[in-house]
Structure formats: C-alpha cells, structure tokens
Amino acid sequence: MHQILRLVNRNLTATIDKPFLLWQIFFPLIYIFVAGYAYTSIIGSVGVGEVNIDYPAFLASGMIGFNVMNSSLIAGSIIWNDRRNGMFEQILVGPFTRAHYIASNILTITMIGLISAGIIVLVSIPTVFSNAPIFLPTVPYMVIAIILGSIFFGSIAIIASIKMRSTESFQITINTAFLFFAFVSTTFYPSQGVPDALRTAFFINPLTYVVDIIRFGLFASSSLSLIFEAVALVVASAVMFMAATFMLAKLNV
C-alpha cells in the first residue's frame, strides 16, 4: 500500500497539470448554476424513482457522475505521458510493480471524483438542494457509485492509452466514447418521454447506472431497476479493470 500511495502522491504533485485539475473539480459548479437555472423555466420538477426534485438538483447530482467519468481521462493521460517520456520504465525499475501502477492511477481519479463530489454537494446544499433534502443514511451508496465509476471509466481510459499510437488518436477515441456516455444517459435529462430506442441506449450505458445510484444515495430515490443497475455496474467495473490490468501486464517496456 505504501508504494501505491507514493505513486498517487507523484500523480497529484508532479504528473497532473494543476490548472487542469482545478478545472476538473470546479467546472461542474459553473455548468450547474448556468445550465441548471437556465433550463428551469422549461423543465420543472423531475421524477427520480419515488422522489420529485427540481431540475437544478437533478442536474447537480448528474454532474457528479459526469465528473467521475471526465476525471478518468487523467488515468489514461498519466500512462500516455509516462510511456512517451520513458517514466513508465523508470517506475518499474524501482520498488513498484505494474499492479502498484494501475492501482495508483485508479486511486488518483477516485480521489479527484470524491473531492469534486464533496465540493458539489457542499455548494449545492444551501442552493440547488434546498428543496431536495439529502437523506444521510443512503449517502454511502453515492460514494460506492463514485468508486465503481472511477474503476470502470478509468479502465477504459487506460486501455485506450495502451492501444492508441498517437496523442490525437487517444484524444479522439476517448472523447468520442465519453461524448456518447454523457449524452446517452440520465446525466442531463430523465429517461421519461424519450423515444424507446434512446431509452434502451440509456439503460445499456454504465454512466446511467453511476448517476442513478448517486441520486439514490443523495435523495433515497429508489426504483425497480436500481438493484439490476448496481449489479451490472459491479460486473462491468470488474471486467474492465481486469481487462486493463491484463493489457498493462502484457505491455512491453
């Protein structure tokens, strides 16, 4: 564990660009207060399971999941830059294994996701969550969703960084994939009223599972599909993490 924490410290202090890190953490707040209140006149209350909440609260909870996915780009960027600069080989020469390396990258983006979620919740409590009180006993489910989302999307970013041959290919591939995940999900709008084909796409999208569990954790908004989504997210995260670990283990240095 000590080796993993040393690599996490390296990632946070020496590898990640600080302005980019601050943008990743604080960008959702800008979007929530601009888009959330701008669309309030069009979208009234939104049904989330058995709970009705205002659209700004719906968007704020969705942006937590969105930022978990968006932050996972960092995991792929770390590996890409380390390989390009020869740092990956130097790390493996030291007292670190590939398992330490991939675990540190996943832990890094998980920490960023949790910090960003904490900031969003704290700022939203007296503002957008004022009419959607948080149910404390279920908040741990939000934390679990953030961790599983970080593992799933971080693993995708790691796989893309290993497979792609250029920075441009990596950025195009991962941004295209994440664009689909973001807008074909319940992050920005509910599934009620959308065409059947789009609704089906919503519910094969792991980001929908992350966001729905986060909303359950915040508002205790249970639904019939929540158990299925939780099981599917656990399975998907485990499969993607094993795939990323396998590919990293086979990576030539």
N, C-alpha and C positions, 0 to 999 in steps of 0.2 A: 504493500500500500504506500510505503514511503516513496518508492520510485515513481509511482503514478502521480502522487501529489507534487513531486519535483517537476515532472513534465507538465502538469497543469499550471504550476507557477510560471514555467517557461512560456507556455502558450499565452497566458494572460499578461505577462510583463514584457516579453521580447518578441513574440511572433505576431500577435494580433494588432492591427493598426488602431490606435486609441480613438481617433475621431470616428472611425467606422464602428467601433464597439459602442461608443456613446450614441451614435445614430441608431444602431440596432436596438438599444434599450429604450430610447426616448421617442423614436419615430412613431410608435403606435399611439402615443398620447396625442400627438398632433392630428393624426388621422381620426381618432375617436371624437375629438371635440369639434373638428371641422365637418367631417362627413356625418358623424352621428347626429349632431343637431341640425345640419343642413337637410337631412332626409326625414326629420321628424314630422314635417308638415305633410309628407307623402305617406310615410309608414307610421302607423300608430302603435298600439301595443302589439306584441308578438307572442304567440303561444309557444311556450317551451315546455313540452311534456304537460304537466298539470298546472303549470305556473304561467301567468301572463306578466311580461315585463316590457318596459319602454324600449324603443329601438336603440337609443344610445347605450343602454345596459346590454342589450343583445349584441351590439357591435363590439363593445368593450370586452366582453367575455370571449367573443370570437377572435379578437385581435391577440389575445393571449396565446391561443393555439397557432395563429398565423405567425406570430413572432418566434414561437418554438421552431416551426418549420424554417423560417427565414434565417434564423441564427445557425441552423445546421450547415449552411454554406461555409461557415467558419471551419468546420471539421475537414471538409474537402480542400479548402484553401490551404490549411496548415500542411496537409500531406503533399499537395501540389508544390508549394513553395519549398518544403523540406527536400523533396526529391530534386527539384531544379537546382537548388543551391548546395546539394551534397550533404545537407544536415541529417537526412534520414540515415545514411550510412554511419555518420559520426555518432548518432544516438545509439545505434545498435552495437557499436564498438564499446560503449560504456556499459554501466551496470543496468541496462534496460533491455527488455525483450519486446517483440512485436505485440505481445499481449498487453504489456505496460503502455505501449504507444497508442494502440487503438482505444484502450480504456481511458487514457488521459484525454484523448480528443472528445470522446463521448461525454466524459465528466465535465469538460470545459464548456461545451454547449449546453449541457443540462444546467450548470450553474448560471450561465447567462440567461437561459429561459426562466429559471426560478426567480432571479433578481428582477428581470423585466416584468414577470407576472406580479411580483410583490409591489413594484412601483405602480403598475397599472391599477391594482386593487386599492392601494392606499390612496391614490389620487382620485379614484372613482367613487370611493365610499361616500364622501360628502357631496358628490356631484351626480354622476350618471347612475350610481347605485342607490341614490337616496330613496327611490321608490321601489327598489328591488333589494330588500334586505338580505344580507348574506347569512346562510344557515351554517353556523360554525361546525357542527358535528360531521358534515359531509365535505368540508374543505380538504381533508387528506386525499380525497379522490381526485381533486384538481392537481395536487402535487404528483400523484401517481400518473395521471394523464400526461403531464409535462415530461416526466422521466421517460415514459414509454414513447412519446412523440419524439423526444430528442434521440432516443436509440434508433427509431425507425428512419427518420429523415437524415440523421447523421450518418447512418449506414449507407443510405442512398448516395449522399454526397461523397463518402469515402470510396464507394465503388466507382462512381463517375470519375473521381480524380485519378484512380488507378487505371481505368480503361482509356481515358482520353489522352490524345497525343499532344494537344496544344491547349494553351490557356483559353483561346477562343472557343474551341470545341467544348471544353469543360463548362464555360460560362453559358454557351448557347443551350447545351443539353440540360443542365441543371435548372436554368431559368425557365426553359420551356416546360419542363416537368413540374416545377413548382407553381408556374402560372396555372396549369391545369388543376393541380391540387387545390390551389387557393380559391379559384372561381367556380369550380365544380364541387362545391362543398357547402355546408351550412355556416361557413365563417361569416359571410356578409349578409346573407338573407336566408329566411327559413325555407324548408322544402315544400311547405303547403302552397298549392296553387301553381307550381311549376309543371311543365309537361312531363308525362310519365317517363320518357326516355332520359330526361335530365335528372329526374328524381332517382331513377335507377343508378345513374352515374354517381349521384351524391352518396349512395349507400354502398358503393364499392370503393369509396375513397377513404383511406385511413385518416385523413385530416378531419373528415366529418366525425369520425369516432373520437378523435382527440378533443375536438371542440364540444361535442355533445357531453362527454364525460366532465370536461371543465365546467360546463354550465350546470350539470348535476351537482358537482362539488360546490359551486357557489350558491345556487338557488334551490337545491334539492328538487330539481325538475325531472323527476323520474318519467320513463316512457317504457313501452313494451319492448322496444328494440335495444334498450340500454345494456342488458346482460350480454346479448349477442355481440354488440359493438365492443364491449370490454374484452370478451374472449377473443374476438377477431383481432383486436389491437395487440393483445399479448402475443398471439401466434405470429402475426405479421412482423412485429418488432423482433421476436426471437429469430425468425427465419432470415430477415435482412441482416441482423447482427452476425449471425453465423456465416452468411454469405460474404459479408465484408471482412470478417476475420479470416476466412479461408483464402480470399483473394489476396489479403495483405500478407498472409503466411507464405504464399506462393510467389510474392513479388521479388524479383531479382534485385540485388543491391550491387 
